[in-house]
Amino acid sequence: MSEVQIFEGAMDKGLEGIVACSTGVSSIQGNTLSYRGYTIEDLAANSTFEEVTFLLWNNRLPSAAELEKFQKSLAAEYALHPDFIKSLKTIPSKDVHAMQWLRTAFSLSSHWDKDANDNSNEANARKAIKMVAKMGTIICAFEAIRNGKEPVAPKADKSIAWNFMYMLKGQEPKSDLVKIFDTCLILHADHELNCSAFATRVTTSSLSDMYSAVTSAISALKGPLHGGANEQVMIMLKKIGTIEKAQEFVKDALAAKEKVMGIGHRVYKNGDPRAAILRKISDKLTAQIGEHKWYEMSILIDDTMNKEKGLMPNVDFYSATVYYSMGIPVDIYTPIFAVSRIAGWIAHADEQYANNRIYRPRGKWVGKTDQTWKPLSQR
Ligand SMILES: CC(C)(COP(=O)(O)OP(=O)(O)OC[C@H]1O[C@@H](n2cnc3c(N)ncnc32)[C@H](O)[C@@H]1OP(=O)(O)O)[C@@H](O)C(=O)NCCC(=O)NCCS
């Protein structure tokens, strides 16, 4: 049998510009992001996270009856098994990163699912509902447990966005904030072949199970170059502290060849459409809490980065001050990304299972050759 041809010309660090698979889940054309052909602006203005999840999984919008049924099936899976909650309490949570805890907790959740290792379409459909329904409940359990409190039980007649805000704080959220939070979930639900979606597909391609694929995705999302950037943006803004210091901070960072978090993107070169929507929300919410300075600092950083490097903000930049204005703890920002992006991860896993071939690229050898083993006495 002849050897497989190697296309070295296609090799690039970070696979920039490489098409690694065909996908019908979401697309980026210029600076337009669409899920299943619907623009993000259209969905953010008119849809709900549950409807968008249905869209991502079914390649069409639901009818009213289908949406109601879908919401009910999600609501029936919000709650965590009491034994799982007991186990969650045993995962160390002090001085542990929220994403580190989530990675363990999510993986552990599979132990309460008899479908965990069943890759049939029927079992995957059941798992998909459970995973999306429980992600927010798991994260809010973390917030309760680390503060020595009992996790708040979800309410079956409410949405994922409502429940997240309710379980996180233990009090019923204001409806305008729930709407904004739901918009944030819509904006983060999928993003073509981003790092965590690719991780999902790589794990799925070995015909591993969906829990393993999503655990890989959570691990990829954690990094500061991907989902972890939103947390880093707020840490940076707090470090800068005042509007007067913002420009100087950026110039110093660039001079030191450091990254300014929440800025830049591999694909968008003329702006991330999600950032444009979040920027307006950040303006409004920071003013509402009487801390508009965070928005003003962000604007200065945004402008300076554009002037100095021609780089623009990504989704993580303004989402940081939006979550801050909602009183959400800073280390929960990246887990929120997971509450939403799990919808996209599952759509990618489904697509991969349906048309699978294992991901197995080649590495260009740059190491030593012709080495001969020597006994210890001769080294
Ligand atoms: C998003 C990101 C990972 C894309 O990475 P990439 O496509 O590999 O781009 P590179 O890191 O190669 O950057 C290209 C150039 O822009 C610069 N650059 C990119 N993002 C930058 C940032 N946030 N701050 C400062 N410089 C940045 C790089 O230093 C590099 O400059 P050079 O050509 O002078 O060396 C990158 O822009 C980044 O690290 N941003 C900050 C983290 C972040 O917000 N991540 C969330 C992504 S949604």
The ligand as an ORCA input file, in Angstrom:
! r2SCAN-3c Opt
* xyz 0 1
  C      -7.561     35.961     20.089
  C      -6.089     35.649     19.880
  C      -5.734     34.401     20.704
  C      -5.860     35.351     18.404
  O      -4.564     34.896     18.287
  P      -3.772     34.801     16.894
  O      -4.693     34.798     15.756
  O      -2.837     33.663     17.054
  O      -3.004     36.160     16.834
  P      -1.527     36.400     17.342
  O      -1.430     36.114     18.784
  O      -0.597     35.686     16.417
  O      -1.409     37.943     17.108
  C      -1.046     38.591     15.885
  C      -0.368     39.901     16.242
  O      -1.275     40.725     16.967
  C      -0.808     40.902     18.305
  N      -1.929     40.712     19.212
  C      -2.994     39.906     19.023
  N      -3.832     40.018     20.053
  C      -3.280     40.889     20.887
  C      -3.665     41.405     22.128
  N      -4.812     41.016     22.685
  N      -2.872     42.279     22.746
  C      -1.724     42.681     22.179
  N      -1.285     42.244     20.994
  C      -2.064     41.346     20.361
  C       0.237     39.842     18.531
  O       1.160     40.212     19.501
  C       0.837     39.760     17.154
  O       1.638     40.881     16.968
  P       3.000     40.812     16.122
  O       2.576     40.367     14.761
  O       3.517     42.186     16.201
  O       3.825     39.772     16.823
  C      -5.200     36.854     20.286
  O      -5.658     38.002     19.623
  C      -5.165     37.047     21.775
  O      -4.354     36.435     22.460
  N      -6.072     37.905     22.337
  C      -6.161     38.077     23.761
  C      -6.890     36.904     24.394
  C      -8.363     36.922     24.083
  O      -9.020     37.940     24.178
  N      -8.903     35.749     23.746
  C     -10.315     35.588     23.460
  C     -10.533     35.219     22.028
  S     -12.245     35.237     21.612
*
